[in-house]
Amino acid sequence: MDLILIRKKKQGDDWKFSTPYTLLDLEYNAEDVVNRLKELKVEEYAETKIDTDDINPPILFVFGKDINDRLIYVKLKIRDQQKQIVCVSFHYAKDKMQYPYA
């Protein structure tokens, strides 16, 4: 499966919660992100969301991952047809997260 990492910049005070900022702060590259995604466990699953920007497919899976004592917000989309995993978000979490399977 291929991985696509979205690196969208945020404006204003939200920039510290952006993927580019988090990757720089952690000194991570795409390979590091892939390795962390491979470590995800069902206990780290937080919720499922509907993507209103891209309906192919519309389902997004949200996880919380503890890295270096910081909570990372991870949002993934799985495209079965293209055999791709799209990492829509990989950034420091703004808020606490709840885990229904923890």
C-alpha positions in Angstrom: 0.0 0.0 0.0 1.1 3.5 -0.8 1.0 6.4 1.7 0.1 10.0 0.9 1.0 12.6 3.5 -0.9 15.8 3.4 1.2 18.8 4.5 -1.3 21.6 4.7 -0.2 24.8 6.5 -2.5 26.5 9.0 -3.0 30.2 9.6 -2.8 32.2 12.8 -2.3 30.6 16.1 -3.2 27.1 14.7 0.2 26.8 13.0 1.6 24.9 16.1 -1.1 22.3 15.4 -0.1 21.8 11.8 1.5 18.8 10.2 4.5 20.7 8.9 5.2 22.3 12.3 4.8 18.9 14.1 7.1 17.1 11.7 9.8 19.8 12.1 9.5 19.8 15.9 9.8 16.0 16.1 12.5 16.0 13.4 10.3 13.5 11.4 10.2 12.7 7.7 7.7 10.7 5.8 9.4 7.4 6.7 9.1 8.2 10.4 5.4 8.9 9.9 4.9 5.6 8.1 6.7 3.8 11.0 4.4 5.4 13.6 1.3 4.6 11.5 2.3 1.0 11.5 2.4 1.0 15.3 -1.2 2.2 15.7 -3.4 0.1 17.9 -7.2 -0.3 18.1 -6.9 1.2 21.7 -5.6 4.4 20.1 -8.7 4.7 17.8 -10.7 7.8 18.8 -13.5 8.3 16.2 -14.7 8.1 12.7 -15.6 11.2 10.8 -17.1 12.1 7.4 -14.9 14.0 5.0 -17.0 16.7 3.3 -14.1 17.8 1.1 -13.4 14.5 -0.5 -16.1 11.8 -0.7 -13.9 9.2 -2.4 -14.3 7.5 0.1 -15.9 9.8 2.7 -14.7 8.0 5.8 -11.9 9.3 8.0 -10.4 7.3 10.9 -9.0 9.4 13.8 -6.4 8.1 16.3 -4.4 9.6 19.1 -0.7 8.6 19.4 1.6 9.5 22.3 5.0 10.5 20.9 7.7 12.0 23.2 5.0 12.7 25.9 2.9 14.7 23.4 -0.5 13.6 22.0 -0.4 13.4 18.2 -3.8 13.7 16.3 -3.7 11.3 13.4 -6.5 11.3 10.7 -6.4 8.6 8.0 -8.3 7.8 4.9 -8.1 4.4 3.3 -8.6 4.1 -0.5 -9.0 0.5 -1.3 -9.3 0.9 -5.0 -5.9 2.6 -5.3 -4.4 0.7 -2.4 -3.5 4.0 -0.7 -3.5 5.3 2.8 -3.9 9.1 3.0 -2.6 10.7 6.1 -4.8 13.7 6.3 -3.5 14.9 9.7 -0.4 14.1 11.8 0.0 17.0 14.2 -0.1 17.9 17.9 -3.6 17.5 19.3 -5.3 20.7 20.5 -7.6 18.9 22.9 -7.8 15.7 24.9 -9.1 12.7 23.0 -11.4 9.9 24.0 -10.8 6.3 23.1 -13.8 4.0 23.0 -11.7 0.8 22.8 -9.1 1.6 25.4 
